Amino acid sequence: MPNKYEQKAEIEIDLHGYTMLEAGSVLDDLFREAKYKHVRIITGKGKNSENGPVLPNFVRNYLNSRGVHYNQSKLQSGGEGALEVFLR
C-alpha cells in the first residue's frame, strides 16, 4: 500500500507522442509481463495535442477498468503529467 513517503518507481514509461493504440499496447505488455510493483507512467499534460489532452484520460481509464491503484505523481516526479502505478 502506498504511503506519504517518497517511493522510487522500478521503471518509468514515457508515453509522450504515443497514440492511444500504441499506449494501450505498451500497457498491455506491462500487465502481461507482471515484473514490477511500482511503475511511473508519463503521459504528459496534453498541451501539444491539437484537440486537447488524450493520453492522460486514456491511461487513467485503462487503469480504472482493471482496478489498478494509482496516484498522480508528486511535482518533482512529473506532477499532473505522470502517474505512480502500483501493481500486484
C-alpha positions in Angstrom: 0.0 0.0 0.0 1.5 3.3 -1.0 2.3 5.8 1.7 3.1 9.5 2.0 6.9 8.9 2.0 8.8 9.1 -1.3 8.9 5.8 -3.2 11.0 5.1 -6.2 9.4 3.6 -9.2 11.1 0.4 -10.5 10.6 1.6 -14.1 9.5 4.7 -15.8 7.5 4.5 -19.0 7.3 7.7 -21.1 4.2 7.7 -23.5 4.8 11.2 -24.9 4.0 11.2 -28.6 2.2 7.8 -28.5 -1.2 7.2 -30.0 -3.9 5.6 -27.8 -3.4 2.3 -29.7 0.4 2.4 -29.1 0.0 3.4 -25.5 -2.6 0.6 -25.0 -0.1 -1.9 -26.4 2.6 -0.8 -24.1 0.3 -1.0 -21.1 -0.9 -4.5 -22.2 2.7 -5.6 -22.3 3.4 -4.2 -18.9 0.5 -6.1 -17.4 1.3 -9.3 -19.3 4.9 -9.3 -18.1 3.9 -8.6 -14.5 7.5 -7.8 -13.5 7.1 -4.6 -11.5 5.2 -3.4 -8.4 5.7 0.3 -8.8 5.7 2.0 -12.2 5.8 5.7 -13.2 3.8 6.3 -16.4 4.5 9.6 -18.0 1.6 10.7 -20.1 2.3 14.4 -20.4 -0.3 17.1 -19.9 -1.5 17.1 -23.5 -0.6 20.7 -24.1 0.8 20.0 -27.5 -2.2 18.0 -28.7 -4.4 19.7 -31.3 -7.6 18.6 -29.7 -6.5 18.7 -26.0 -5.2 16.0 -23.8 -5.9 12.4 -24.8 -3.4 10.1 -23.2 -3.9 11.2 -19.5 -7.6 10.3 -19.6 -6.9 7.2 -21.7 -4.3 5.8 -19.3 -6.5 6.6 -16.2 -9.5 4.9 -17.8 -7.3 1.9 -18.8 -6.1 1.6 -15.2 -9.5 2.1 -13.6 -11.0 -0.6 -15.9 -8.5 -3.1 -14.5 -8.9 -2.0 -10.8 -5.3 -0.8 -10.6 -4.3 1.6 -7.8 -2.5 4.8 -8.9 -1.8 8.3 -7.8 -0.8 11.5 -9.5 3.0 11.8 -9.2 4.4 14.4 -6.9 5.5 17.6 -8.7 9.2 16.7 -8.7 8.3 13.4 -10.3 6.1 14.7 -13.1 3.1 16.2 -11.3 -0.1 16.1 -13.3 1.8 14.7 -16.4 2.7 11.4 -14.7 1.1 8.7 -12.6 2.5 6.4 -9.9 1.0 3.0 -10.6 1.0 0.2 -8.1 0.7 -3.3 -9.4 0.1 -6.7 -7.7 
